[in-house]
Amino acid sequence: MITREPGTAFVLNRQEFINQLGKNAEKLGVELCTDDKIKSTNDLDGDYIIDASGCPSSIKREIGIDKGIKAVSFQQTIENSNCFKPNEAVVKFDGRYGYFWIFPRNPEKKELNVGVGFIKDFGYNLKEFLEIFKKEYNITGNVNYVTGGLIPVGLQRPFKYKNILFVGDAGVGTFPFSGQGIYRALLSGDIAGKCISKGKAKKYPHMINQAFIKWEIVGKTFITFNLAFRRINPRLFLFSLRKLGSFVEITHL
């Protein structure tokens, strides 16, 4: 487990991390096939298969067992931004049951990620919402990349199907409170690897439940109540957020 001081966070350079992970794997004798095009589970061959294909999982869609809450998001990567701060991540919650974020990316380009996410598809125009947010907080710069789509909220059962173990967004999803996902993905991958190496793959679902179930219950309860609060008064969402979680708008990296 990784521990951290309260009020601190880490932003992972995914491209660099995956590149280094691949190099380390090759040194250990792992055969990497980066150009393989998997079209069906019938194309997969191995004693065990780890599905880290994201949300929604391509394997789960094929076999018809894709479950769990799915949020929606939209994000822009902006370079030469006037708001770039290398050691500061900003999260601002919205009473309509969503939140905005500003995360530093590349100091050399003064690059940051600005995005918006909602717990479910309420029919909002996310790009329009993000532009309003940028204008309100005077965020300027050149948009060089745009992404968005579904975000798995909380555990995405099942965690294991036959000889397939689901990790990351395909299995454990993001933390219902904050949308945090990479730490959970890394932890689930570590658990899957240890279960397989020790010949205890059948215990993987149990180990995942052990690691995540406490906050899963809290998070899903939070979501259920706030979907009801939202219909009464959006301000109740922010009130319950302050009561159930110790959140701050600014976290130092």
VOPAGU-2260 file (C-alpha; in pm, 1 decimal, decimal comma):
REM VOPAGU-2260
SITE   aa  ch    i         X         Y         Z
SITE  MET   A    0       0,0       0,0       0,0
SITE  ILE   A    1     113,6     354,0     -73,7
SITE  THR   A    2      66,3     609,1     202,3
SITE  ARG   A    3      59,3     986,4     171,7
SITE  GLU   A    4      27,3    1287,3     393,1
SITE  PRO   A    5    -319,7    1449,2     406,6
SITE  GLY   A    6    -360,5    1724,5     148,3
SITE  THR   A    7    -106,9    1576,1     -93,3
SITE  ALA   A    8    -158,2    1402,9    -428,3
SITE  PHE   A    9      41,0    1259,9    -717,6
SITE  VAL   A   10      -4,7    1303,3   -1091,4
SITE  LEU   A   11     129,0    1010,3   -1293,9
SITE  ASN   A   12     284,4    1057,8   -1637,3
SITE  ARG   A   13     110,2     756,3   -1788,4
SITE  GLN   A   14     305,6     746,0   -2114,4
SITE  GLU   A   15     641,7     753,9   -1936,2
SITE  PHE   A   16     521,5     504,0   -1675,8
SITE  ILE   A   17     396,6     253,8   -1936,0
SITE  ASN   A   18     718,6     293,3   -2136,2
SITE  GLN   A   19     935,1     221,4   -1831,7
SITE  LEU   A   20     708,0     -65,3   -1725,9
SITE  GLY   A   21     751,5    -223,3   -2068,3
SITE  LYS   A   22    1130,6    -192,2   -2053,1
SITE  ASN   A   23    1138,2    -351,3   -1707,8
SITE  ALA   A   24     911,6    -633,6   -1825,9
SITE  GLU   A   25    1138,3    -708,1   -2124,5
SITE  LYS   A   26    1439,3    -731,0   -1893,9
SITE  LEU   A   27    1250,5    -998,6   -1697,9
SITE  GLY   A   28    1187,4   -1199,2   -2014,7
SITE  VAL   A   29     828,8   -1090,4   -2083,4
SITE  GLU   A   30     727,0   -1112,9   -2450,1
SITE  LEU   A   31     548,0    -792,4   -2552,1
SITE  CYS   A   32     326,3    -792,5   -2861,7
SITE  THR   A   33     222,8    -431,3   -2910,7
SITE  ASP   A   34      79,9    -468,0   -3261,7
SITE  ASP   A   35    -167,6    -748,0   -3191,5
SITE  LYS   A   36    -527,5    -662,2   -3277,2
SITE  ILE   A   37    -763,0    -846,8   -3041,8
SITE  LYS   A   38   -1107,6    -875,4   -3200,2
SITE  SER   A   39   -1256,5   -1148,5   -2981,4
SITE  THR   A   40   -1192,0   -1346,6   -2664,8
SITE  ASN   A   41   -1133,0   -1639,6   -2899,6
SITE  ASP   A   42    -811,6   -1463,5   -3005,0
SITE  LEU   A   43    -677,4   -1478,2   -2651,0
SITE  ASP   A   44    -458,7   -1767,3   -2543,7
SITE  GLY   A   45    -298,4   -1817,2   -2203,6
SITE  ASP   A   46    -337,1   -1987,9   -1868,5
SITE  TYR   A   47    -458,9   -1653,4   -1734,9
SITE  ILE   A   48    -560,5   -1331,3   -1904,7
SITE  ILE   A   49    -559,4    -989,2   -1737,0
SITE  ASP   A   50    -805,2    -746,5   -1892,8
SITE  ALA   A   51    -697,2    -383,8   -1849,9
SITE  SER   A   52    -886,8    -258,8   -2156,4
SITE  GLY   A   53   -1055,8      25,9   -1970,9
SITE  CYS   A   54   -1417,6     132,7   -1964,5
SITE  PRO   A   55   -1621,1     -29,8   -2092,9
SITE  SER   A   56   -1416,2    -349,9   -2097,1
SITE  SER   A   57   -1404,9    -494,3   -2449,6
SITE  ILE   A   58   -1421,6    -848,4   -2310,2
SITE  LYS   A   59   -1716,5    -773,7   -2080,3
SITE  ARG   A   60   -1906,1    -615,6   -2367,3
SITE  GLU   A   61   -1848,5    -921,5   -2584,3
SITE  ILE   A   62   -1969,5   -1169,4   -2322,6
SITE  GLY   A   63   -2254,3    -942,6   -2205,8
SITE  ILE   A   64   -2163,8    -891,0   -1839,4
SITE  ASP   A   65   -2072,8    -521,1   -1833,4
SITE  LYS   A   66   -2218,3    -386,9   -1507,2
SITE  GLY   A   67   -2163,4     -94,0   -1271,4
SITE  ILE   A   68   -2228,2     280,5   -1263,8
SITE  LYS   A   69   -2075,4     479,7   -1550,2
SITE  ALA   A   70   -2002,8     853,5   -1527,6
SITE  VAL   A   71   -1934,9    1084,8   -1823,4
SITE  SER   A   72   -1642,5    1322,8   -1871,4
SITE  PHE   A   73   -1481,5    1570,9   -2110,2
SITE  GLN   A   74   -1123,4    1701,4   -2088,1
SITE  GLN   A   75    -897,4    1941,2   -2275,0
SITE  THR   A   76    -517,8    1951,9   -2261,3
SITE  ILE   A   77    -402,6    2313,5   -2280,3
SITE  GLU   A   78     -46,8    2436,8   -2334,6
SITE  ASN   A   79      96,2    2783,0   -2266,7
SITE  SER   A   80    -172,7    2827,1   -2006,0
SITE  ASN   A   81    -187,4    3135,6   -1789,1
SITE  CYS   A   82    -306,8    2917,0   -1498,2
SITE  PHE   A   83     -28,1    2659,6   -1496,2
SITE  LYS   A   84     100,6    2586,5   -1145,1
SITE  PRO   A   85     341,1    2290,4   -1130,6
SITE  ASN   A   86     259,2    2187,6    -773,1
SITE  GLU   A   87    -111,4    2249,8    -752,5
SITE  ALA   A   88    -416,3    2041,7    -847,2
SITE  VAL   A   89    -759,0    2201,1    -828,2
SITE  VAL   A   90   -1093,5    2021,4    -793,2
SITE  LYS   A   91   -1416,0    2223,2    -778,8
SITE  PHE   A   92   -1744,0    2048,6    -705,4
SITE  ASP   A   93   -2066,6    2148,7    -875,2
SITE  GLY   A   94   -2413,1    2135,9    -716,4
SITE  ARG   A   95   -2558,0    1958,8   -1019,7
SITE  TYR   A   96   -2358,6    1655,3    -908,2
SITE  GLY   A   97   -2036,1    1683,4   -1092,5
SITE  TYR   A   98   -1695,8    1844,0   -1061,7
SITE  PHE   A   99   -1427,7    2029,2   -1257,4
SITE  TRP   A  100   -1053,6    1973,9   -1234,8
SITE  ILE   A  101    -728,5    2148,3   -1325,8
SITE  PHE   A  102    -422,2    1921,1   -1316,5
SITE  PRO   A  103     -65,1    2022,4   -1414,5
SITE  ARG   A  104      85,8    1815,0   -1694,7
SITE  ASN   A  105     408,9    1939,3   -1860,1
SITE  PRO   A  106     604,1    2225,7   -1695,6
SITE  GLU   A  107     812,7    2286,5   -2009,4
SITE  LYS   A  108     501,2    2369,2   -2211,0
SITE  LYS   A  109     303,0    2518,0   -1920,3
SITE  GLU   A  110      57,1    2243,5   -2003,1
SITE  LEU   A  111    -240,3    2135,4   -1794,6
SITE  ASN   A  112    -551,8    1919,5   -1813,4
SITE  VAL   A  113    -887,5    2089,4   -1757,9
SITE  GLY   A  114   -1195,6    1872,1   -1739,9
SITE  VAL   A  115   -1550,3    1818,9   -1622,4
SITE  GLY   A  116   -1728,2    1503,9   -1510,6
SITE  PHE   A  117   -2076,4    1408,1   -1395,1
SITE  ILE   A  118   -2179,6    1099,7   -1198,5
SITE  LYS   A  119   -2416,3     994,8   -1478,0
SITE  ASP   A  120   -2533,8    1122,1   -1813,7
SITE  PHE   A  121   -2781,7    1397,1   -1727,9
SITE  GLY   A  122   -2789,5    1512,6   -2089,1
SITE  TYR   A  123   -2558,2    1809,4   -2032,1
SITE  ASN   A  124   -2332,1    1945,8   -2304,4
SITE  LEU   A  125   -1999,9    1885,6   -2127,5
SITE  LYS   A  126   -1792,5    2087,7   -2373,3
SITE  GLU   A  127   -2021,4    2385,6   -2317,8
SITE  PHE   A  128   -1997,2    2342,2   -1940,1
SITE  LEU   A  129   -1617,4    2332,3   -1958,9
SITE  GLU   A  130   -1598,7    2647,0   -2172,3
SITE  ILE   A  131   -1816,0    2832,8   -1920,6
SITE  PHE   A  132   -1587,5    2711,4   -1639,5
SITE  LYS   A  133   -1274,0    2825,9   -1828,6
SITE  LYS   A  134   -1425,9    3166,3   -1891,9
SITE  GLU   A  135   -1535,0    3205,2   -1529,4
SITE  TYR   A  136   -1184,6    3131,3   -1400,4
SITE  ASN   A  137   -1004,6    3304,8   -1691,4
SITE  ILE   A  138    -822,9    2990,4   -1808,5
SITE  THR   A  139    -649,4    3057,1   -2140,8
SITE  GLY   A  140    -404,4    2874,1   -2365,3
SITE  ASN   A  141    -389,7    2656,5   -2675,7
SITE  VAL   A  142    -595,1    2336,0   -2674,6
SITE  ASN   A  143    -377,8    2061,0   -2824,8
SITE  TYR   A  144    -571,4    1749,3   -2724,4
SITE  VAL   A  145    -930,5    1661,0   -2638,0
SITE  THR   A  146   -1062,4    1342,8   -2479,1
SITE  GLY   A  147   -1368,9    1220,5   -2296,3
SITE  GLY   A  148   -1607,7     932,0   -2249,8
SITE  LEU   A  149   -1727,3     695,1   -1982,6
SITE  ILE   A  150   -1573,5     671,7   -1635,7
SITE  PRO   A  151   -1649,2     361,6   -1423,7
SITE  VAL   A  152   -1768,0     467,7   -1078,2
SITE  GLY   A  153   -1677,7     219,5    -808,4
SITE  LEU   A  154   -1632,9    -155,4    -845,6
SITE  GLN   A  155   -1728,7    -301,9   -1183,7
SITE  ARG   A  156   -1824,5    -662,4   -1113,6
SITE  PRO   A  157   -1742,9    -936,0   -1195,1
SITE  PHE   A  158   -1371,8    -921,5   -1115,5
SITE  LYS   A  159   -1302,7   -1266,5   -1262,4
SITE  TYR   A  160   -1461,1   -1465,8   -1544,4
SITE  LYS   A  161   -1322,4   -1813,3   -1610,8
SITE  ASN   A  162    -946,6   -1751,2   -1654,1
SITE  ILE   A  163    -983,8   -1372,8   -1706,8
SITE  LEU   A  164    -903,6   -1124,9   -1425,8
SITE  PHE   A  165   -1030,8    -767,9   -1465,0
SITE  VAL   A  166    -811,0    -484,9   -1335,1
SITE  GLY   A  167    -815,0    -103,7   -1347,1
SITE  ASP   A  168   -1120,4      60,0   -1501,3
SITE  ALA   A  169   -1234,4    -280,5   -1626,0
SITE  GLY   A  170   -1252,3    -411,1   -1268,4
SITE  VAL   A  171   -1219,9    -171,0    -977,1
SITE  GLY   A  172   -1321,4     155,1   -1146,9
SITE  THR   A  173   -1267,7     494,6    -987,9
SITE  PHE   A  174   -1322,4     614,5    -632,0
SITE  PRO   A  175   -1686,8     734,9    -610,1
SITE  PHE   A  176   -1597,5    1049,0    -411,2
SITE  SER   A  177   -1313,9    1192,6    -616,0
SITE  GLY   A  178   -1287,5    1006,0    -945,2
SITE  GLN   A  179    -938,9     885,7    -848,5
SITE  GLY   A  180    -855,8     584,9   -1065,1
SITE  ILE   A  181    -486,1     529,0   -1136,9
SITE  TYR   A  182    -394,2     435,7    -779,2
SITE  ARG   A  183    -680,1     183,5    -770,6
SITE  ALA   A  184    -572,3      46,6   -1108,6
SITE  LEU   A  185    -214,4      -4,5    -993,4
SITE  LEU   A  186    -329,6    -173,1    -673,0
SITE  SER   A  187    -567,2    -409,5    -856,9
SITE  GLY   A  188    -291,8    -502,2   -1102,6
SITE  ASP   A  189     -55,7    -575,9    -815,8
SITE  ILE   A  190    -316,6    -796,5    -647,8
SITE  ALA   A  191    -389,5    -983,1    -973,3
SITE  GLY   A  192     -20,5   -1047,5   -1036,2
SITE  LYS   A  193      38,0   -1180,0    -685,4
SITE  CYS   A  194    -269,3   -1405,4    -698,1
SITE  ILE   A  195    -157,7   -1561,1   -1027,1
SITE  SER   A  196     208,6   -1598,6    -926,6
SITE  LYS   A  197     105,7   -1773,8    -605,2
SITE  GLY   A  198    -138,5   -2005,9    -783,1
SITE  LYS   A  199    -435,9   -1845,3    -608,3
SITE  ALA   A  200    -617,3   -1675,2    -895,5
SITE  LYS   A  201    -953,2   -1793,1    -758,4
SITE  LYS   A  202    -896,5   -1568,1    -456,7
SITE  TYR   A  203    -867,1   -1253,9    -669,7
SITE  PRO   A  204   -1234,0   -1142,8    -627,9
SITE  HIS   A  205   -1207,1   -1189,8    -251,8
SITE  MET   A  206    -882,5    -992,4    -234,5
SITE  ILE   A  207   -1034,9    -707,3    -438,1
SITE  ASN   A  208   -1338,6    -694,6    -210,9
SITE  GLN   A  209   -1111,5    -690,1      91,0
SITE  ALA   A  210    -912,9    -397,4     -48,3
SITE  PHE   A  211   -1201,7    -181,8    -171,9
SITE  ILE   A  212   -1535,7    -281,8     -18,4
SITE  LYS   A  213   -1529,6     -38,2     276,4
SITE  TRP   A  214   -1508,2     272,4      60,8
SITE  GLU   A  215   -1731,9     110,4    -200,6
SITE  ILE   A  216   -2017,2      98,5      50,5
SITE  VAL   A  217   -1954,9     455,7     164,0
SITE  GLY   A  218   -1922,5     581,0    -194,5
SITE  LYS   A  219   -2231,0     404,8    -331,0
SITE  THR   A  220   -2436,8     522,9     -31,8
SITE  PHE   A  221   -2314,9     875,5    -101,4
SITE  ILE   A  222   -2418,6     847,3    -467,3
SITE  THR   A  223   -2762,4     703,4    -390,1
SITE  PHE   A  224   -2849,6     974,1    -136,7
SITE  ASN   A  225   -2720,0    1254,8    -354,1
SITE  LEU   A  226   -2910,9    1147,1    -661,7
SITE  ALA   A  227   -3218,0    1183,7    -441,9
SITE  PHE   A  228   -3092,9    1516,3    -295,7
SITE  ARG   A  229   -3031,7    1644,7    -646,8
SITE  ARG   A  230   -3400,6    1611,4    -732,5
SITE  ILE   A  231   -3492,8    1814,0    -424,1
SITE  ASN   A  232   -3224,2    2082,1    -424,7
SITE  PRO   A  233   -2876,5    2068,2    -587,8
SITE  ARG   A  234   -2731,3    2256,7    -288,6
SITE  LEU   A  235   -2795,7    1950,3     -73,3
SITE  PHE   A  236   -2526,1    1768,3    -271,2
SITE  LEU   A  237   -2258,9    2016,6    -164,0
SITE  PHE   A  238   -2385,3    2004,8     194,1
SITE  SER   A  239   -2358,4    1624,2     208,6
SITE  LEU   A  240   -2017,5    1641,4      43,5
SITE  ARG   A  241   -1887,4    1861,2     324,6
SITE  LYS   A  242   -2040,4    1628,3     582,7
SITE  LEU   A  243   -1919,6    1297,1     439,9
SITE  GLY   A  244   -1577,9    1390,9     308,8
SITE  SER   A  245   -1302,4    1627,0     412,6
SITE  PHE   A  246   -1247,6    1787,9      72,5
SITE  VAL   A  247   -1048,2    2096,0     -14,9
SITE  GLU   A  248   -1045,7    2274,8    -347,7
SITE  ILE   A  249    -666,1    2294,7    -369,0
SITE  THR   A  250    -427,9    2005,0    -310,5
SITE  HIS   A  251     -50,6    2052,5    -324,0
SITE  LEU   A  252     144,8    1791,6    -516,9
